[in-house]
Structure formats: C-alpha cells, structure tokens
C-alpha cells in the first residue's frame, strides 16, 4: 500500500497513553524523579512552507530574487551575478552551473528576453530539478517498518516524534523503537516524545543491543495492534565503519522479522548544515539504502537552497520538511509549493 501524504483524513481520536516498555529497571539506590504529567497532543495547524522559508527567502536566496528586480538586461554580467548568488544561496557548484547553463540556452533560443521572464524560467527549472511528483510513503498493511537514520544533532528524534504525530492524525497506529542505545539521552528523549504524542515506546537501557530492541519492538507492535513501527538508530559510534555495520545488522534483523522491510529508510538532514548535509546524505545512501529524506530545521536556516543540490546529486525524494519546532510542524514536500515559496 502506498500512503498518499497529501490525503488529509480527519485526525483520529487520541489513543490512551501506553506505558513505556523497558527491560532494565532503575537501580534501587537511585531515587526516581517525579515525572511531569504528559503534555497533550498539539492539534493546532503548523507552520506552512512559506513561513518556514522566511530566513532563506529574506537571506541568501533573497539576493537571487533581488537580481531580477535590479537588472534590466540579460547581459554577460547578469549571468555572472546570477551564478554567484545561486552559489551563495547554497545550491552547490554543480547544480548552479547546470541551472545557469540551461537558462542561458533557453535565452539564446529566444524563449525569454527580460529579467522578469528569466525569473519565471528559473522557477520552472527549480521545480523540474526537484521533480514534479509529490512524496509518497510505502506503508503496507498489516505492519509497515520505517527506519530513521542520520548523524547525531540533526533533529532525528524530534523528526520521529513529528512523523508519529502526522501518522496518528492520518489514522495510523505508530509505535516507536529506541534503537539508539548508545546514548542515554536519545532513549530518554524518545520516551518523552512518546508521552507527548501518546505513542507507545519500546526501549531498553543504555548499552543494550540495538538489534534486540528492534526485535522486541516489532513483536510488541504485533501484540499491541500497531500498524507502523518507527525505529530510531544511532547517529555515531567510535568509527564510521562501526556505525554502518550496526545499521546493517539492524536491517538484517528487520528483514528476518518482516520480509521486504524496512519499507522506508528515511535519512534526516539538518538544513542549517547546508552542503555538509549533502556529504552526510551520500555516505548513508551508499551504505543503508536510503529511500527518502526528511529535511529538518528548515525554518532555522538561510541555506534552503541545499534542497536543490540534494535532489540533483542523490536522486532521492524529499519526503518531509521540518517547518518549525512544534509537533505539527512537519510538512509533506511539494516541489511546486517549495519553489513558489522562495519567490514570495
């Protein structure tokens, strides 16, 4: 079953809170801290794409838009300035060169003759670069497995919480698995998000075998009636080789439990890192078979142009973008909407 991200069913009634599963109780000599009451699921409408791109539009990409307003002729200086400003907007050297070459060729074929028309042509080129098809998720029934990967600090755990909230509102029954057992903070953070979103979380103590946690999580999903398992993973071990071997091991366990899974492997990238995010994406895509991208913290970055170089270099669909800090601030990626928002 392919889940259409742009079909917006009415939000399902919140499920009752489910206690977090843990196989390692707290030591007796450590007093348990008082737990704050779980916060309710937030149902307000999140930021839209135009709002989230405010920094990009008013910053580096604003200089690109300004060029079309300042220039009156498409002379050689115009093309040099356009190339320079696209590079500053973090589109990357390869993507920028291809865009400018395509526009100059269209101009030479008399497709347009003014900066205003060149701006329209650039928007068309950007949409074409991103692909015209909107994102979809492969969520087969009765149980879909989503593996979430990415380096530490990119907003991976928060993106998982937003994704859980999104799927719950769409009528699905997600369950979260704390597969990043190398950081106690990652486990605790996922538990807190589970309470906030009223989503069950399967976790063990720090240092546990991630494969064992994933195995338990899939079994728990079957017994509890969950239909989507969202698995957090480690973002950094002692070496890159260790990290990638651990991810391969987790994938093998998933495949044995659910043939054909994981049905999606989504890489979370931090939009603030710009072109560095592209290097991260290449590394993960080569090793773990990434099927889609979640671009987090887009509202905090002036480097939204990296979306275009990611699309060109990796040929991977951008499935979601993080538009803000709240649970509801996760938007299915729409190429036309994104490109139009840059020129608002």
C-alpha positions as CSV (number, residue, x, y, z in Angstrom):
1,X,0.0,0.0,0.0
2,X,1.4,3.4,-0.9
3,X,0.3,6.0,1.6
4,X,-0.5,9.4,-0.1
5,X,0.9,12.1,2.1
6,X,-1.4,14.7,0.6
7,X,-4.6,12.9,1.6
8,X,-5.6,14.6,4.8
9,X,-8.1,12.4,6.7
10,X,-9.6,13.7,9.9
11,X,-7.4,13.2,12.9
12,X,-8.1,10.1,14.9
13,X,-9.2,10.3,18.5
14,X,-6.1,10.2,20.7
15,X,-5.3,6.8,22.0
16,X,-4.9,6.3,25.7
17,X,-1.4,6.7,27.0
18,X,0.6,3.5,27.0
19,X,3.4,2.9,29.5
20,X,6.9,2.8,28.1
21,X,8.3,-0.7,27.9
22,X,11.7,-1.3,29.5
23,X,13.6,-4.4,30.3
24,X,16.1,-2.7,32.7
25,X,14.6,-1.2,35.9
26,X,16.3,1.7,37.6
27,X,18.9,0.8,40.3
28,X,17.4,0.7,43.7
29,X,19.9,3.2,45.1
30,X,18.9,5.9,42.7
31,X,15.7,7.7,43.7
32,X,13.1,8.0,41.0
33,X,12.4,11.6,40.0
34,X,8.9,12.9,39.8
35,X,7.5,12.6,36.3
36,X,5.7,15.5,34.8
37,X,2.3,14.8,33.5
38,X,2.3,14.0,29.8
39,X,1.6,17.0,27.7
40,X,-1.4,16.7,25.4
41,X,-1.1,16.1,21.7
42,X,-1.0,19.5,20.0
43,X,-3.6,19.8,17.3
44,X,-3.1,23.4,16.1
45,X,-2.2,23.9,12.5
46,X,1.6,24.0,12.0
47,X,3.7,26.5,10.1
48,X,3.3,26.4,6.3
49,X,6.2,26.2,3.9
50,X,6.2,29.9,3.1
51,X,6.5,30.7,6.8
52,X,9.3,28.2,7.3
53,X,11.3,29.6,4.4
54,X,11.3,33.2,5.7
55,X,15.0,33.1,6.6
56,X,16.0,31.6,3.3
57,X,13.8,33.9,1.3
58,X,15.0,37.0,3.2
59,X,18.6,35.9,3.3
60,X,20.8,34.3,0.7
61,X,18.0,33.4,-1.7
62,X,16.7,36.9,-1.4
63,X,19.8,38.1,-3.2
64,X,18.9,35.9,-6.1
65,X,15.4,37.4,-6.3
66,X,16.8,40.9,-5.9
67,X,19.0,40.4,-9.0
68,X,15.9,40.0,-11.3
69,X,14.5,43.3,-9.9
70,X,17.7,45.2,-10.2
71,X,18.8,44.2,-13.7
72,X,17.1,45.4,-16.9
73,X,19.2,43.5,-19.4
74,X,20.3,39.9,-19.7
75,X,23.9,40.8,-20.5
76,X,27.0,38.7,-19.5
77,X,27.2,40.5,-16.2
78,X,23.7,39.3,-15.4
79,X,24.6,35.7,-15.8
80,X,27.8,36.1,-13.8
81,X,25.9,37.7,-11.0
82,X,23.2,35.0,-11.1
83,X,25.7,32.2,-10.8
84,X,27.5,33.9,-7.9
85,X,24.2,34.5,-6.0
86,X,23.0,30.9,-6.6
87,X,26.3,29.7,-5.1
88,X,25.9,31.9,-2.1
89,X,22.3,30.5,-1.7
90,X,24.0,27.1,-1.2
91,X,22.8,25.4,-4.3
92,X,26.2,24.0,-4.9
93,X,28.7,24.4,-7.8
94,X,27.3,21.5,-9.9
95,X,23.7,22.4,-9.5
96,X,24.3,26.1,-10.1
97,X,26.3,25.5,-13.2
98,X,23.6,23.3,-14.7
99,X,20.8,25.8,-13.9
100,X,22.6,28.8,-15.3
101,X,23.6,26.9,-18.5
102,X,20.0,25.7,-19.0
103,X,18.7,29.3,-18.6
104,X,21.3,30.8,-21.0
105,X,20.4,28.2,-23.5
106,X,16.7,29.0,-23.3
107,X,17.5,32.7,-23.6
108,X,19.6,32.1,-26.7
109,X,16.7,30.2,-28.2
110,X,14.6,33.3,-27.6
111,X,12.4,31.6,-25.0
112,X,12.6,34.8,-22.9
113,X,14.1,38.2,-23.2
114,X,13.8,40.1,-19.9
115,X,14.9,39.5,-16.3
116,X,11.3,39.1,-15.3
117,X,10.9,36.3,-17.8
118,X,14.2,34.8,-16.7
119,X,12.8,34.7,-13.1
120,X,9.8,32.7,-14.3
121,X,12.1,30.4,-16.2
122,X,14.3,29.9,-13.1
123,X,11.3,28.9,-11.1
124,X,10.3,26.3,-13.7
125,X,13.9,24.9,-13.8
126,X,13.9,24.6,-10.0
127,X,10.6,22.7,-10.0
128,X,11.9,20.4,-12.7
129,X,15.1,19.8,-10.7
130,X,13.0,18.8,-7.7
131,X,10.8,16.5,-9.7
132,X,7.1,17.1,-10.4
133,X,5.8,14.1,-8.3
134,X,4.8,14.7,-4.7
135,X,6.1,12.5,-2.0
136,X,4.5,9.2,-1.0
137,X,5.3,6.7,1.8
138,X,5.2,2.9,1.3
139,X,3.2,1.8,4.3
140,X,1.9,-1.7,3.6
141,X,-0.6,-3.4,5.9
142,X,-0.7,-5.1,8.3
143,X,2.7,-3.8,9.5
144,X,5.0,-1.1,8.0
145,X,8.5,-0.6,9.2
146,X,10.2,2.8,8.9
147,X,13.9,3.0,9.7
148,X,15.1,6.5,10.5
149,X,18.9,7.3,10.1
150,X,21.1,10.3,10.4
151,X,24.0,11.7,12.4
152,X,23.6,13.0,15.9
153,X,22.3,16.5,16.3
154,X,20.4,16.8,13.0
155,X,16.9,16.6,14.7
156,X,16.4,12.9,14.1
157,X,14.5,12.1,17.3
158,X,12.3,15.2,17.1
159,X,11.5,14.4,13.4
160,X,10.5,10.9,14.6
161,X,8.0,12.5,17.0
162,X,6.6,14.7,14.3
163,X,6.3,11.8,12.0
164,X,4.4,9.8,14.6
165,X,2.1,12.7,15.2
166,X,1.5,13.1,11.5
167,X,0.7,9.4,11.0
168,X,-1.6,9.3,14.1
169,X,-3.6,12.3,12.7
170,X,-3.9,10.3,9.4
171,X,-5.5,7.4,11.2
172,X,-2.4,5.1,11.6
173,X,-1.2,3.5,14.9
174,X,2.5,4.0,15.2
175,X,4.9,2.5,17.8
176,X,8.4,3.9,18.4
177,X,11.5,1.9,19.0
178,X,14.5,3.4,20.8
179,X,17.2,1.8,18.7
180,X,19.9,4.4,19.6
181,X,21.1,2.6,22.7
182,X,24.5,4.2,22.7
183,X,23.2,7.5,24.2
184,X,21.0,7.5,27.3
185,X,19.8,11.0,26.2
186,X,18.4,9.6,23.0
187,X,16.4,6.9,24.8
188,X,15.1,9.5,27.3
189,X,14.2,11.9,24.6
190,X,12.2,9.4,22.7
191,X,10.3,8.3,25.8
192,X,9.4,12.0,26.5
193,X,8.1,12.4,22.9
194,X,6.2,9.1,23.3
195,X,4.4,10.6,26.3
196,X,3.6,13.8,24.5
197,X,2.3,12.1,21.4
198,X,0.6,9.3,23.4
199,X,2.6,6.8,21.3
200,X,3.9,3.5,22.8
201,X,7.7,3.3,23.0
202,X,9.8,0.1,23.2
203,X,13.1,0.8,24.9
204,X,15.9,-0.9,26.9
205,X,18.7,0.6,28.9
206,X,21.8,2.4,27.5
207,X,24.3,0.0,26.1
208,X,21.7,-2.7,25.1
209,X,22.0,-4.5,21.8
210,X,20.1,-2.3,19.3
211,X,19.1,-5.4,17.3
212,X,17.4,-6.9,20.4
213,X,15.5,-3.7,21.0
214,X,14.3,-3.7,17.3
215,X,13.3,-7.4,17.6
216,X,11.3,-6.6,20.7
217,X,9.7,-3.6,19.1
218,X,8.4,-5.5,16.1
219,X,7.0,-8.2,18.4
220,X,5.3,-5.6,20.6
221,X,3.8,-3.9,17.6
222,X,2.1,-7.2,16.6
223,X,0.7,-7.8,20.1
224,X,-0.5,-4.2,20.6
225,X,-2.1,-3.8,17.2
226,X,0.3,-1.1,15.9
227,X,0.5,-0.8,12.1
228,X,3.6,1.3,11.8
229,X,6.9,0.8,13.6
230,X,9.3,3.8,13.6
231,X,12.8,2.9,14.5
232,X,15.4,5.4,15.8
233,X,19.0,4.5,15.2
234,X,22.5,5.5,16.4
235,X,24.0,8.5,14.6
236,X,27.6,8.0,15.7
237,X,29.8,5.2,17.1
238,X,33.5,5.2,17.6
239,X,34.1,4.9,13.8
240,X,32.1,5.3,10.7
241,X,32.7,1.6,10.0
242,X,31.2,0.6,13.3
243,X,28.1,2.8,12.7
244,X,27.4,1.4,9.3
245,X,27.9,-2.2,10.4
246,X,25.5,-1.7,13.3
247,X,22.9,-0.3,10.8
248,X,23.4,-3.2,8.5
249,X,22.8,-5.6,11.5
250,X,19.6,-3.8,12.4
251,X,18.4,-4.1,8.8
252,X,19.0,-7.8,8.7
253,X,17.0,-8.3,11.9
254,X,14.1,-6.3,10.4
255,X,14.2,-8.3,7.2
256,X,14.0,-11.6,9.1
257,X,11.1,-10.4,11.1
258,X,9.2,-8.7,8.3
259,X,10.1,-9.9,4.8
260,X,10.6,-6.9,2.5
261,X,11.1,-4.5,5.3
262,X,12.2,-1.9,6.1
263,X,9.6,-0.4,3.8
264,X,11.2,3.0,4.0
265,X,14.6,4.1,5.2
266,X,14.4,7.9,5.8
267,X,17.5,10.0,6.3
268,X,17.2,13.1,8.4
269,X,19.3,16.0,7.3
270,X,19.8,19.4,9.1
271,X,19.1,22.2,6.7
272,X,21.4,24.5,8.7
273,X,24.4,22.5,7.7
274,X,24.0,23.3,4.0
275,X,26.3,21.5,1.7
276,X,27.8,19.4,4.6
277,X,24.4,17.8,4.7
278,X,24.9,16.6,1.2
279,X,28.1,14.7,2.2
280,X,26.2,13.1,5.0
281,X,23.4,12.0,2.7
282,X,25.9,10.4,0.2
283,X,27.5,8.4,3.0
284,X,24.3,7.0,4.4
285,X,22.7,6.4,0.9
286,X,25.7,4.3,-0.2
287,X,25.5,2.1,2.9
288,X,22.0,1.6,4.1
289,X,19.8,2.1,1.1
290,X,18.0,5.4,1.8
291,X,14.6,5.7,0.2
292,X,13.7,9.2,1.1
293,X,14.8,12.3,3.0
294,X,13.5,14.4,5.9
295,X,14.9,18.0,5.8
296,X,14.8,19.2,9.4
297,X,15.2,22.7,10.8
298,X,14.3,24.4,7.5
299,X,12.8,27.3,9.4
300,X,16.2,27.9,11.2
301,X,18.3,28.1,8.1
302,X,19.1,30.6,5.4
303,X,20.5,27.7,3.3
304,X,17.3,26.3,2.0
305,X,19.0,26.1,-1.5
306,X,20.7,22.9,-0.4
307,X,17.4,21.1,-1.2
308,X,18.2,21.5,-4.9
309,X,21.7,20.1,-4.8
310,X,20.5,17.2,-2.7
311,X,17.7,16.4,-5.3
312,X,20.2,16.6,-8.2
313,X,23.1,14.7,-6.6
314,X,21.2,11.9,-4.8
315,X,18.2,11.4,-7.0
316,X,16.2,10.7,-3.8
317,X,12.8,12.0,-3.0
318,X,12.4,14.6,-0.2
319,X,9.5,13.2,1.7
320,X,9.1,15.7,4.5
321,X,10.4,19.1,5.6
322,X,10.5,20.4,9.2
323,X,8.8,23.8,9.2
324,X,9.1,24.7,12.9
325,X,9.7,23.4,16.4
326,X,6.2,22.2,17.3
327,X,4.9,18.6,16.8
328,X,2.6,19.7,13.9
329,X,5.5,21.4,12.1
330,X,6.2,18.7,9.6
331,X,5.0,19.1,6.0
332,X,4.9,16.7,3.1
333,X,7.3,18.0,0.5
334,X,5.6,19.6,-2.6
335,X,8.2,20.8,-5.2
336,X,6.0,23.4,-6.7
337,X,4.9,24.8,-3.4
338,X,8.6,24.9,-2.2
339,X,9.9,26.7,-5.3
340,X,7.0,29.2,-5.3
341,X,7.6,30.0,-1.6
342,X,11.2,31.0,-2.4
343,X,9.8,33.8,-4.6
344,X,7.0,35.0,-2.4
